[in-house]
Structure formats: structure tokens, C-alpha cells
Amino acid sequence: MVVGRTTLGVVAAIAAMLAGINDRPGSRRGSVRRLGVPAVVGAVGLFVGTVAGDRLGAVALTVLFAGLGLLAGGISAVGPVASAAGTQLLVAAAIGAGMPLPESGWERAVAYLGGALWLVLLRLVLPTPGSLVGDYRFDGERDAVAGVYDAVAELLDAVGTDRATARRAALTAALDHAQDALTGPRLRRYASSSAERRLHAQYAAALPLGEAATALAWAGEPVPARASQGPRRLAAAVRGNTHTGPLPAPSRSAPALRALDDALLHAAEAFDRGKGDRDLHTRRRTARDLVRSVFGAGGREYGLRVALCFGASAAIAQGLYRAQWYGQHEHWYWLPATAVFLVKPDLGPLVSRVLCRAAGTVLGAVLFAGFAAVLPRPEGLIALVALSGALIPVATRHFAAQTAVVTVLVLALVMVGGEPQASVSRIGETLLACAIVLVAGHLPMPGQGGGGVRARLGAAGQAAYAYLDHVLSESGGAAHHGADARALRWTLRREAYRALAEARTAIALAAAELPALARHTEGADDVVATLERLVDTTTACAVHLDDSGRLTPWHLAQLNELLDELAEERDQVGLRMPHAPEVPIAG
């Protein structure tokens, strides 16, 4: 506003708002990818939408929006960052095509990038509260790695109780969070500072501890209380960036306890040396994996629903706009942009999303109408934008609260940009978008339903089988042992548990849908539960192999029993999975 380019400021503020919605607690480096990738894709969408809005008629624009919806929906099946990128692509395309701005497409795209990158810069530079001790740039990484050691200690405390399964799942979540926190771009040019190398070494040292704790939980025999004291002291050392001091050694009366003791000794040595590299025992997804996700069952099903919702809402919105249903308001783009957020499956069950969106929009519109009646313009509206932006991190905890805050922010930006007050029309457009998404979201789609869940289950099964196959190969002789083989084993174990956690999340969301959608994934929870038991048993076998060099007939019998049970459950739900590894018959 100071330089007389208010509309560009509105575009930048919209980009910063969307980046704030995408942000989550975690490391600074992780936020670069989490916020930056969707911002770049959104800028491309804004440019494409601007050009299309200037040159295409209503029918051609609707077809283009449907095609973008199909592409963005398929991309969203890749993962959380891709899902955010797909959403920003569509929202920005709708804004570019419908928002009346004097700037060209490239100017809008640059302003959009500037708004998002401003938030990324603040995220990288400003310390979080309570993190001024030491090198605060790594506070998110330290908290994440320390959380892994705390999760190991809690799992050890729960061994032999009915809390063990939940604690093992919590350990998986902690490892996933730490892995994400450490995989961002480097803050320095060369393999980074000693603090970064130390954190990588501390994360790597947690992997054998987690493996031993999982094996103990699988055995189910309670362990002495002192077994969890070592991991807790390691967690405190990570948070305080200090030395570990003496660690209490657990009993060495069983293979898993001996593995735990060895892992503690290894961790103490790693903490003292502080040496490590950037290899987090992960494997990059290949282009084939990405294509399989986009064009697989999950990507196709979600892409078709997004294409239908985005294209239909754009067509209806333009029809209403040309019929002058909007009156003096030129914001038909709100309808398709709202539909994009409503159709996202990772925001909760469909009906819940719709109800929360409707309630949040009504509340936000009413609040804004009250503010607009008393606030001075434009200073009061700018202050309202800043206040709403500050509330976004808190509001993201609930979709209705987030919707209310975003509604106030967007309506304020619209007025700052020169349009009249639009609370009433905003409510009407949101309710119409809710109706469109409810209908389109429950329509039958070509192919087998529940594609997203089935894709996650298939990936989990493939990862579990790869892990089992590697552990079985370790039992074939000394040639398969060593540091490299063990590092690969930890990589495969991490991938298996992570894939299972993603499948669990997808199943929980699908189970909360209405029967028309939930029925497609019946029995999936039994399959993932058996896969989890298979991976737990494989972990126990790996620990036993390290101790004795061979598997007992009892271990082999357990593996074969689980594979038979999994095959039966897989056939019942009609799930396609890769062939299971051949496990020798016990006896």
C-alpha cells in the first residue's frame, strides 16, 4: 500500500496465508521443502490461471480446471507435501482466473512467491520461544531426536503390558518425525556444522535401540525398570546438547537385552564422538515409484473426484456470475477454491469436513461483518489481517477453527484490495460448495473403491516383505552380516513401519466416512494389524540372528503362521500384494 501496489500485496498475503496453513511444528530445514515446494507450484498455478482467465471462454476454462484437478489429485497421492502442492496449484489457478487484478500473470506469480518466501525466511531466521540456548537453528531437530529416545524408554516401560502396542506405534511416529526433521536442506554449504553431524550420529544411534526395544515388546516379558533409564538420559543429553554421563547397563540375560546393552554402548560412543553423515538410512523414491503413486488406484480415484468437484464448481460459479447472481461482487473463483479444500481426504472424513467448513465460514463471516462495521479503513483491516495470520498456527488444530480464521483473513484482504464487504455471499458460496462436494464425493467411481487405502496397504505389504526377505538372507551366512547389511536392515525396517503408519492413518480416515465410502475398505484394518505383527516378528528374528547367527524352528513357525494368516485376510478383502518371501519350514 505504501508504494501504491495494494493488489500485489493482497496476492503476497494470500500466499503467506497458505504457507502458514501448511506449516507444522518441526525443524527449520524441513519447513523449506514443506512450504517452498507448494509455493512454487502455487505460483505456476496462478500464472496458468491468469493466462487462461484472460484468453479462454467459460467452457474451455472449465475443461482446463477439470484437467488440472485430475493432475493435482493424482499428485496429492504421493505424500503430504505433494498434497499441499496440488491444493495450492488449484486454489491459485482459480484465483488467477477470477480475481480482478490489474497485474499480468508473471507479476502475480512473483508476488505470490514473495509472500510465501517471506514466511519461509522468517521460519529460518527467527528463534522459537525457549530455544535461545545454544545453536537455536537446530532446536527442532534436537527435540525430534530426543523424542525418539523418550519413545524408546516409554516402550521399555510398557513391555509386558497391554500398552506395548501403542508405545511401539508412538516410537514409529517419533522416528518418522525425526527423520523428516533431519532430511531438509543443509544450513551451511559443507556437510554442515559439528552440531548437525552430532544430531545425525545421535539419530543413527537410536535405530538399534528401537530395534532392541521392539524385540523385547514382541517377547512380552517385563524388563527391569533400569532398562529405560539409559534412553532417558540420552534424551536429556540431546535436548541439553551435553554429554551422556554414565548409563545404567541392563541385564544381558536374553538376546534382546544383550542387543539393548550393545546399543546403549554404541550410543554412548556416538554421543562422545559426535561423528555422523547425512545418510539417514533412507532410500529416495524413484521416478517409477512416483509415477506409480500418481497413476495408481489411489491417485486415479482421488484425481477423478477432485476433477469432478473443481470442474463442476467452476462451471456453476461462472454460470452464476454471468447470470449476475453475485451482484456487484466479482469473485466467482471462491466457489472452486472452497471445493478444493473440502474434497481433500487428508483433512478428515468428508461429512465432517463439510460440516466444519460450513460452521467455520458462518462464524468467520459474522465476526468479520462486526469488525468491518467498526474498524477504520484500511489500517484496521490490515491489523485484522495480521491478527488472523497470527492465529493460523493455533487454528490449524481444528478444521472449523481454521476455516473461521481464514474466512476473516480472506474477507479483510478482499476489502483491502478494493472490493466491497462480502460476508453474506461468502456464506452462500461456501454452502453451495459443500453441497457440490457432498454429492460428488459420494458418487461411485470407475474401478474398485477405496483406492487410496488399497494403495497404502499395497505399499506397506511390499515394504514388509522386503524387510523380511533381507532378514531371511542374513540367516544364510556370515557374508550377509556386517555394518552395511545392518544399515540396510534398519533402512528397510524404517520403511516398513512408516508405510504401516501411513496405511493406519488412511484406514482410520476411511472408516470414519459414511457407509457408501467406508464399505470399500472393510477388513483393511485386519490386514494392516497382521502386517504389523509380521514386521514385529521380523524385528525379533533380526535381533536373535545378531545374537546366535540362526533362526530357531519356533521363529520360522511364527513367520509362516503370520504369512498364512495374511494371505487369507488379503484374499477376503481382494487386495493385490507382491509375493511373500519363502520362509523355510520349521522342523
Phi and psi in degrees as a GROMACS rama.xvg file:
@    title "Ramachandran Plot"
@    xaxis  label "Phi"
@    yaxis  label "Psi"
@TYPE xy
-62.5615  -39.4352  VAL-2
-95.7877  6.4559  VAL-3
79.3192  22.5188  GLY-4
-122.192  59.033  ARG-5
-61.7958  -39.5816  THR-6
-64.6766  -35.6645  THR-7
-66.5791  -35.8647  LEU-8
-63.059  -36.1416  GLY-9
-63.9875  -43.3263  VAL-10
-61.6691  -45.0351  VAL-11
-62.2555  -39.3624  ALA-12
-67.0959  -36.1861  ALA-13
-63.2846  -42.5634  ILE-14
-63.5071  -41.7421  ALA-15
-64.7129  -36.9333  ALA-16
-62.8484  -46.6411  MET-17
-65.2409  -37.3376  LEU-18
-64.9759  -38.1967  ALA-19
-64.9186  -35.3929  GLY-20
-65.6669  -36.1646  ILE-21
-75.4502  -22.4246  ASN-22
-71.3249  146.42  ASP-23
-141.31  161.419  ARG-24
-58.5611  139.834  PRO-25
161.315  -163.806  GLY-26
-81.0445  159.469  SER-27
-65.8611  -43.4843  ARG-28
-65.3717  -36.7303  ARG-29
-62.4129  -31.0747  GLY-30
-69.4385  -24.1942  SER-31
-61.1994  -47.4951  VAL-32
-74.4534  -41.1654  ARG-33
-63.2424  -33.9875  ARG-34
-101.275  -36.0257  LEU-35
-72.1854  -42.5975  GLY-36
-62.7696  -49.8858  VAL-37
-60.317  -33.7388  PRO-38
-65.3294  -43.8131  ALA-39
-63.2825  -44.522  VAL-40
-64.3451  -39.0454  VAL-41
-63.4816  -38.5132  GLY-42
-62.4935  -39.9366  ALA-43
-62.9163  -43.3633  VAL-44
-62.1615  -38.4305  GLY-45
-64.3114  -41.9794  LEU-46
-64.1765  -47.2602  PHE-47
-62.3862  -44.1177  VAL-48
-63.3713  -38.0374  GLY-49
-64.7405  -47.1596  THR-50
-63.2762  -43.7342  VAL-51
-65.9114  -40.8256  ALA-52
-63.6895  -31.5448  GLY-53
-78.8599  -27.8618  ASP-54
-114.432  -16.9508  ARG-55
-107.629  150.027  LEU-56
-80.5093  -179.524  GLY-57
-62.0692  -42.9937  ALA-58
-67.5646  -47.8785  VAL-59
-63.935  -37.141  ALA-60
-66.6126  -38.3474  LEU-61
-63.7352  -42.3689  THR-62
-63.1644  -42.3765  VAL-63
-62.3063  -43.131  LEU-64
-63.9081  -39.1278  PHE-65
-63.7897  -41.0545  ALA-66
-64.4856  -41.124  GLY-67
-63.5954  -37.4741  LEU-68
-63.5992  -40.3226  GLY-69
-63.5731  -43.006  LEU-70
-66.6164  -49.0293  LEU-71
-65.3049  -36.5418  ALA-72
-64.6979  -41.6017  GLY-73
-65.903  -41.3318  GLY-74
-62.3962  -35.0133  ILE-75
-62.7933  -20.8065  SER-76
-73.8782  -10.1449  ALA-77
-70.4161  -41.457  VAL-78
170.266  -178.598  GLY-79
-60.5059  -44.5292  PRO-80
-65.1668  -42.2046  VAL-81
-64.2684  -36.6902  ALA-82
-63.1126  -44.0824  SER-83
-64.0173  -38.2872  ALA-84
-64.9047  -42.5899  ALA-85
-62.5171  -39.8057  GLY-86
-64.3772  -45.9549  THR-87
-66.7909  -32.4221  GLN-88
-57.7148  -47.5446  LEU-89
-73.7146  -44.5431  LEU-90
-61.6007  -45.4667  VAL-91
-66.6867  -36.5815  ALA-92
-63.1438  -41.6939  ALA-93
-64.9641  -42.0948  ALA-94
-63.2944  -44.0972  ILE-95
-63.0893  -37.9979  GLY-96
-75.8751  -30.7872  ALA-97
-113.493  -20.6108  GLY-98
-76.8989  122.782  MET-99
-75.8319  97.4943  PRO-100
-125.65  146.078  LEU-101
-78.603  -17.0381  PRO-102
-78.0022  158.191  GLU-103
-77.3473  173.878  SER-104
-63.0842  -42.2026  GLY-105
-69.798  -33.6856  TRP-106
-66.0434  -41.0804  GLU-107
-62.6506  -43.6288  ARG-108
-62.6777  -41.1911  ALA-109
-65.2249  -42.9404  VAL-110
-63.2223  -39.5206  ALA-111
-61.0374  -47.972  TYR-112
-61.9667  -40.1318  LEU-113
-61.1688  -41.3908  GLY-114
-64.7757  -42.4702  GLY-115
-70.1176  -42.3778  ALA-116
-69.5388  -25.6091  LEU-117
-62.1577  -42.774  TRP-118
-67.0015  -40.2492  LEU-119
-61.0119  -41.7169  VAL-120
-62.3339  -45.1816  LEU-121
-62.2595  -37.7335  LEU-122
-63.5466  -35.0114  ARG-123
-80.0288  -32.9065  LEU-124
-93.7047  -43.3239  VAL-125
-78.4515  135.888  LEU-126
-74.9652  148.922  PRO-127
-80.4005  155.651  THR-128
-56.8805  134.544  PRO-129
79.9447  11.1111  GLY-130
-116.836  24.3719  SER-131
-82.7076  -6.69235  LEU-132
-83.3567  128.401  VAL-133
75.5071  -156.8  GLY-134
-82.362  94.8432  ASP-135
-67.7512  -13.9979  TYR-136
-64.4193  -20.2589  ARG-137
-108.178  19.6154  PHE-138
-64.5445  -38.6554  ASP-139
-65.2351  -40.1198  GLY-140
-65.1095  -42.8979  GLU-141
-62.2832  -45.2655  ARG-142
-61.4546  -40.0117  ASP-143
-66.6909  -44.7446  ALA-144
-68.0622  -41.6757  VAL-145
-61.2463  -35.3325  ALA-146
-61.9713  -30.2949  GLY-147
-65.5995  -46.1109  VAL-148
-65.5587  -37.9012  TYR-149
-62.4788  -40.4577  ASP-150
-65.9576  -36.5393  ALA-151
-62.2629  -45.5712  VAL-152
-61.7598  -41.7042  ALA-153
-67.0607  -35.4354  GLU-154
-65.8462  -41.7582  LEU-155
-62.5207  -39.0997  LEU-156
-65.1025  -28.7505  ASP-157
-91.0851  -3.24368  ALA-158
-58.8663  131.942  VAL-159
86.0945  1.91749  GLY-160
-118.187  173.229  THR-161
-77.6998  0.884969  ASP-162
-92.4236  -3.57384  ARG-163
-63.6598  -41.8842  ALA-164
-62.6959  -44.5281  THR-165
-65.0631  -37.5558  ALA-166
-69.5933  -33.9549  ARG-167
-67.1188  -38.7233  ARG-168
-64.6047  -37.1203  ALA-169
-65.687  -35.9176  ALA-170
-64.0087  -41.5951  LEU-171
-59.8488  -45.0943  THR-172
-62.6361  -39.7528  ALA-173
-65.4305  -41.2479  ALA-174
-65.8253  -40.4998  LEU-175
-60.1621  -44.9468  ASP-176
-63.9203  -43.5317  HIS-177
-65.9743  -40.2582  ALA-178
-61.2398  -43.82  GLN-179
-65.3033  -38.5297  ASP-180
-65.096  -29.8249  ALA-181
-96.5653  -2.89494  LEU-182
-100.37  10.9903  THR-183
-76.2751  176.843  GLY-184
-66.1762  154.127  PRO-185
-69.0399  146.085  ARG-186
-82.7211  -16.4578  LEU-187
-127.196  164.99  ARG-188
-69.4963  -44.6568  ARG-189
-99.6512  150.397  TYR-190
-26.4316  23.8813  ALA-191
75.4394  -172.78  SER-192
-78.5647  170.272  SER-193
-63.0991  -31.8073  SER-194
-63.3512  -39.955  ALA-195
-69.3721  -43.8298  GLU-196
-61.0239  -38.4399  ARG-197
-63.8974  -42.0701  ARG-198
-64.7083  -38.9986  LEU-199
-64.0697  -40.6231  HIS-200
-65.8539  -38.0053  ALA-201
-69.6021  -37.3323  GLN-202
-64.4997  -46.5151  TYR-203
-61.1312  -35.9685  ALA-204
-69.0357  -19.4328  ALA-205
-77.974  -19.8928  ALA-206
-65.2286  -49.8945  LEU-207
-64.8425  -30.985  PRO-208
-63.2251  -44.7556  LEU-209
-63.2106  -36.5853  GLY-210
-64.8903  -45.786  GLU-211
-65.4333  -41.0844  ALA-212
-64.2591  -37.9584  ALA-213
-65.484  -40.1347  THR-214
-63.7524  -39.575  ALA-215
-65.4409  -40.5356  LEU-216
-64.9883  -36.768  ALA-217
-65.3872  -40.5862  TRP-218
-66.4736  -33.3969  ALA-219
80.5312  7.37402  GLY-220
-94.938  124.025  GLU-221
-55.5906  145.688  PRO-222
-111.676  158.668  VAL-223
-59.3479  150.273  PRO-224
-60.9776  -30.0449  ALA-225
-68.4966  -14.7722  ARG-226
-62.596  -31.6196  ALA-227
-87.3761  -8.16357  SER-228
-69.5861  -37.9106  GLN-229
-59.9556  -53.9263  GLY-230
-58.1696  -34.6703  PRO-231
-67.8789  -38.1766  ARG-232
-67.4932  -34.0749  ARG-233
-66.1016  -39.5812  LEU-234
-61.3638  -43.0092  ALA-235
-64.2854  -37.4679  ALA-236
-66.1914  -36.3351  ALA-237
-66.2023  -48.4293  VAL-238
-63.3038  -40.8407  ARG-239
-87.3932  -3.99801  GLY-240
54.181  47.0957  ASN-241
-122.965  178.012  THR-242
-76.9261  159.357  HIS-243
-76.4558  -33.1591  THR-244
74.9394  -173.907  GLY-245
-65.669  137.845  PRO-246
-111.483  129.031  LEU-247
-67.2207  128.522  PRO-248
-85.1923  133.138  ALA-249
-76.3131  170.315  PRO-250
-63.9109  151.751  SER-251
-113.446  39.5305  ARG-252
-86.6294  -7.72603  SER-253
-142.582  158.559  ALA-254
-55.428  -43.176  PRO-255
-68.3778  -35.2345  ALA-256
-69.1701  -36.9424  LEU-257
-65.5923  -38.6683  ARG-258
-64.4288  -37.992  ALA-259
-64.0341  -43.5658  LEU-260
-63.5605  -44.7262  ASP-261
-61.9288  -39.2203  ASP-262
-66.5739  -36.9686  ALA-263
-64.209  -42.8125  LEU-264
-62.6364  -42.0881  LEU-265
-63.4623  -40.8791  HIS-266
-64.4909  -43.635  ALA-267
-59.3148  -41.7139  ALA-268
-66.3285  -42.0205  GLU-269
-65.4315  -38.0782  ALA-270
-64.4217  -39.1121  PHE-271
-71.3041  -42.4573  ASP-272
-73.3951  -42.3984  ARG-273
68.3849  21.2466  GLY-274
-96.6083  141.93  LYS-275
-172.651  166.045  GLY-276
-119.243  -171.74  ASP-277
-92.2108  7.66564  ARG-278
-80.4372  106.278  ASP-279
-93.5917  23.4401  LEU-280
57.2876  48.4175  HIS-281
-129.104  156.917  THR-282
-118.473  132.846  ARG-283
-69.0495  142.795  ARG-284
-72.7807  133.946  ARG-285
-80.7684  168.398  THR-286
-60.8028  -35.1602  ALA-287
-63.9899  -40.4151  ARG-288
-61.9221  -42.242  ASP-289
-65.8796  -44.1667  LEU-290
-62.8868  -39.6569  VAL-291
-62.8183  -37.8005  ARG-292
-67.9188  -43.7956  SER-293
-67.306  -43.9694  VAL-294
-100.989  5.46629  PHE-295
-75.423  -173.666  GLY-296
-60.3581  -43.6992  ALA-297
-65.7453  -45.0555  GLY-298
-64.6375  -40.1478  GLY-299
-65.8874  -45.6904  ARG-300
-63.8552  -48.7076  GLU-301
-67.7878  -37.6255  TYR-302
-60.9744  -40.8358  GLY-303
-65.5743  -39.9142  LEU-304
-67.8461  -41.6355  ARG-305
-65.7334  -43.0974  VAL-306
-59.9622  -43.2838  ALA-307
-64.9529  -46.7785  LEU-308
-67.2188  -46.4102  CYS-309
-67.9785  -44.1283  PHE-310
-67.1764  -44.1478  GLY-311
-64.9926  -43.1645  ALA-312
-66.1413  -36.2813  SER-313
-65.5553  -42.4065  ALA-314
-64.3008  -45.4557  ALA-315
-64.5247  -42.1495  ILE-316
-62.923  -43.3043  ALA-317
-68.2304  -35.5201  GLN-318
-63.4627  -42.6111  GLY-319
-67.3876  -36.8607  LEU-320
-65.4215  -44.0231  TYR-321
-70.8824  -23.2231  ARG-322
-85.6736  6.23376  ALA-323
60.9134  31.2159  GLN-324
-68.7371  -28.1117  TRP-325
-79.0803  -11.3013  TYR-326
68.64  -126.14  GLY-327
-86.1371  -1.79902  GLN-328
-91.9907  128.305  HIS-329
-107.535  67.4315  GLU-330
-141.355  52.1866  HIS-331
-62.5578  -20.6665  TRP-332
-65.9535  -16.7386  TYR-333
-62.7012  -35.1692  TRP-334
-64.6813  -53.8341  LEU-335
-65.8786  -34.2605  PRO-336
-64.0308  -38.4745  ALA-337
-66.7088  -40.3151  THR-338
-61.7631  -33.487  ALA-339
-61.0749  -46.2315  VAL-340
-66.9291  -35.028  PHE-341
-70.9746  -31.3114  LEU-342
-84.8138  -6.18592  VAL-343
-69.8995  119.219  LYS-344
-73.9899  -19.4162  PRO-345
-82.7144  5.7578  ASP-346
-100.945  6.9486  LEU-347
120.218  175.321  GLY-348
-59.296  151.934  PRO-349
-59.7359  -51.3594  LEU-350
-63.3387  -40.0148  VAL-351
-61.7755  -42.9542  SER-352
-59.733  -44.2818  ARG-353
-65.0847  -46.1225  VAL-354
-64.0443  -43.5382  LEU-355
-64.8897  -39.3448  CYS-356
-64.8368  -44.4882  ARG-357
-63.6129  -46.7672  ALA-358
-64.5956  -43.606  ALA-359
-65.2115  -38.0374  GLY-360
-66.6438  -44.8929  THR-361
-60.1341  -45.9853  VAL-362
-62.9755  -46.5545  LEU-363
-63.9754  -40.8933  GLY-364
-65.7258  -40.8392  ALA-365
-64.8361  -44.4596  VAL-366
-60.557  -43.9586  LEU-367
-65.5901  -39.2915  PHE-368
-57.588  -40.3898  ALA-369
-65.5794  -44.1902  GLY-370
-63.7088  -43.5408  PHE-371
-63.6622  -26.8299  ALA-372
-74.315  -21.1495  ALA-373
-119.946  -19.2582  VAL-374
-80.5831  141.753  LEU-375
-70.6754  153.282  PRO-376
-119.416  136.871  ARG-377
-93.8773  -4.59126  PRO-378
-59.0136  -43.1895  GLU-379
-65.156  -36.8171  GLY-380
-68.2543  -38.6277  LEU-381
-64.0929  -40.9709  ILE-382
-62.405  -36.6428  ALA-383
-66.993  -37.9005  LEU-384
-61.3324  -45.5901  VAL-385
-63.5622  -42.2535  ALA-386
-63.86  -43.1186  LEU-387
-64.1642  -39.401  SER-388
-61.5598  -38.9235  GLY-389
-67.456  -26.1292  ALA-390
-84.7773  -13.7346  LEU-391
-57.5705  -46.6223  ILE-392
-58.5508  -33.2392  PRO-393
-77.6684  -39.4613  VAL-394
-69.4586  -22.8351  ALA-395
-66.8102  -7.33679  THR-396
-70.1882  -20.7005  ARG-397
-143.909  135.292  HIS-398
-63.6549  -37.5217  PHE-399
-66.2583  -43.904  ALA-400
-64.0775  -42.189  ALA-401
-60.8602  -42.868  GLN-402
-62.1905  -41.6819  THR-403
-62.7374  -45.6045  ALA-404
-65.3635  -45.2516  VAL-405
-64.9989  -36.6071  VAL-406
-61.3463  -45.584  THR-407
-60.9786  -44.7054  VAL-408
-63.1293  -45.9733  LEU-409
-66.5842  -43.8924  VAL-410
-62.542  -37.5057  LEU-411
-65.067  -41.9227  ALA-412
-64.3913  -38.3474  LEU-413
-61.0913  -41.6313  VAL-414
-71.2072  -37.1535  MET-415
-61.3225  -36.3682  VAL-416
-74.2652  -4.12797  GLY-417
110.313  -1.33708  GLY-418
-89.3674  158.031  GLU-419
-74.2998  171.832  PRO-420
-61.3978  134.024  GLN-421
-134.606  33.8037  ALA-422
-64.3779  -44.1983  SER-423
-65.4632  -47.4261  VAL-424
-65.5314  -31.4836  SER-425
-63.1739  -40.2186  ARG-426
-65.1468  -45.3246  ILE-427
-61.802  -42.1899  GLY-428
-67.2904  -37.2237  GLU-429
-66.1602  -43.7945  THR-430
-63.8803  -36.7546  LEU-431
-66.1344  -42.4075  LEU-432
-62.4335  -38.145  ALA-433
-60.0127  -43.5132  CYS-434
-64.2598  -42.7435  ALA-435
-61.2287  -46.6922  ILE-436
-69.2294  -36.757  VAL-437
-61.0661  -42.9031  LEU-438
-69.8844  -51.5496  VAL-439
-66.1958  -33.4963  ALA-440
-70.0857  -20.3861  GLY-441
-108.281  4.0827  HIS-442
-71.5768  142.785  LEU-443
-67.5093  141.771  PRO-444
-111.735  155.691  MET-445
-60.3219  145.467  PRO-446
87.2246  -173.767  GLY-447
-78.4325  135.109  GLN-448
-70.5516  169.839  GLY-449
66.7666  35.613  GLY-450
-61.31  -37.3428  GLY-451
-63.1508  -44.4427  GLY-452
-66.3751  -42.5635  VAL-453
-65.1619  -36.6092  ARG-454
-65.361  -42.1491  ALA-455
-65.4323  -39.7865  ARG-456
-65.4365  -42.1892  LEU-457
-61.7857  -41.4372  GLY-458
-65.3002  -39.3186  ALA-459
-64.8722  -41.7932  ALA-460
-64.1633  -40.9472  GLY-461
-63.6123  -41.9203  GLN-462
-67.4081  -39.7085  ALA-463
-64.8939  -41.7825  ALA-464
-67.1885  -38.1787  TYR-465
-63.556  -40.0777  ALA-466
-64.7462  -46.1348  TYR-467
-62.593  -42.1927  LEU-468
-62.0864  -39.6436  ASP-469
-67.0494  -42.547  HIS-470
-64.6129  -39.5065  VAL-471
-63.9613  -35.1588  LEU-472
-68.4365  -29.0828  SER-473
-66.0152  -24.9725  GLU-474
-79.771  -1.06901  SER-475
-84.483  -8.99396  GLY-476
152.236  172.686  GLY-477
-66.5108  -21.4433  ALA-478
-63.2507  -22.107  ALA-479
-93.215  -0.468187  HIS-480
-95.0427  175.435  HIS-481
120.118  174.211  GLY-482
-63.4555  -41.4236  ALA-483
-66.4625  -42.6761  ASP-484
-64.389  -38.7728  ALA-485
-68.8288  -39.5636  ARG-486
-63.2593  -40.6538  ALA-487
-64.3688  -38.4428  LEU-488
-60.7302  -43.148  ARG-489
-66.2193  -35.056  TRP-490
-61.5448  -48.6845  THR-491
-66.2938  -36.7508  LEU-492
-64.1578  -43.5242  ARG-493
-60.8232  -44.5432  ARG-494
-64.8035  -38.0917  GLU-495
-65.5471  -48.9471  ALA-496
-66.9226  -36.177  TYR-497
-66.5238  -43.6251  ARG-498
-63.0463  -37.6401  ALA-499
-65.7254  -40.0518  LEU-500
-64.0314  -40.7032  ALA-501
-64.8915  -38.8771  GLU-502
-65.1353  -41.7836  ALA-503
-57.4992  -45.1665  ARG-504
-63.0825  -44.9201  THR-505
-63.0938  -39.2581  ALA-506
-67.0819  -41.5303  ILE-507
-62.475  -41.5195  ALA-508
-65.9696  -43.2561  LEU-509
-66.1871  -36.6147  ALA-510
-66.7686  -23.9416  ALA-511
-85.8191  -3.34143  ALA-512
-74.9653  171.05  GLU-513
-66.192  158.876  LEU-514
-53.5692  -30.642  PRO-515
-60.0961  -30.7893  ALA-516
-101.867  -38.2313  LEU-517
-65.6937  -28.6369  ALA-518
-64.8434  -21.83  ARG-519
-71.9394  -16.2142  HIS-520
-116.982  19.0698  THR-521
-63.6381  135.636  GLU-522
88.6581  -8.42757  GLY-523
-67.5743  -32.9107  ALA-524
-66.5849  -30.6258  ASP-525
-66.9937  -39.5072  ASP-526
-64.7621  -45.8187  VAL-527
-69.5356  -31.845  VAL-528
-64.9324  -40.8194  ALA-529
-67.9228  -38.4724  THR-530
-61.9553  -39.3835  LEU-531
-63.42  -42.1991  GLU-532
-64.7303  -35.2821  ARG-533
-64.96  -43.522  LEU-534
-68.505  -38.9514  VAL-535
-60.1604  -44.9479  ASP-536
-65.2469  -39.0955  THR-537
-62.0599  -39.1715  THR-538
-63.4567  -43.8872  THR-539
-61.9044  -38.179  ALA-540
-64.5113  -39.8548  CYS-541
-62.8953  -42.9285  ALA-542
-64.6765  -40.6336  VAL-543
-65.5358  -37.4231  HIS-544
-63.2174  -40.7752  LEU-545
-61.0126  -31.5752  ASP-546
-84.343  -39.9754  ASP-547
-117.755  -19.2401  SER-548
87.7938  -1.8497  GLY-549
-154.291  159.076  ARG-550
-95.2599  143.403  LEU-551
-81.6223  159.697  THR-552
-55.3471  -32.5647  PRO-553
-65.7735  -41.374  TRP-554
-62.5347  -44.6974  HIS-555
-63.5129  -38.9513  LEU-556
-64.0142  -39.7639  ALA-557
-61.9864  -43.8409  GLN-558
-64.1024  -45.554  LEU-559
-64.5663  -37.9863  ASN-560
-63.1127  -42.8174  GLU-561
-67.7629  -38.8764  LEU-562
-65.1497  -39.3033  LEU-563
-64.5227  -43.7524  ASP-564
-63.1552  -39.6161  GLU-565
-66.5078  -40.3865  LEU-566
-62.6013  -39.4449  ALA-567
-65.8462  -45.8223  GLU-568
-66.3071  -37.3348  GLU-569
-62.7601  -41.49  ARG-570
-67.0148  -34.7846  ASP-571
-65.384  -35.8341  GLN-572
-95.7692  -0.568243  VAL-573
67.869  38.0366  GLY-574
-95.1299  132.204  LEU-575
-92.1507  125.458  ARG-576
-137.001  157.906  MET-577
-64.9031  163.653  PRO-578
-67.0872  139.088  HIS-579
-74.07  150.21  ALA-580
-62.6435  154.787  PRO-581
-80.8286  118.023  GLU-582
-101.955  128.095  VAL-583
-56.5035  146.235  PRO-584
-77.066  129.535  ILE-585
-65.0603  145  ALA-586
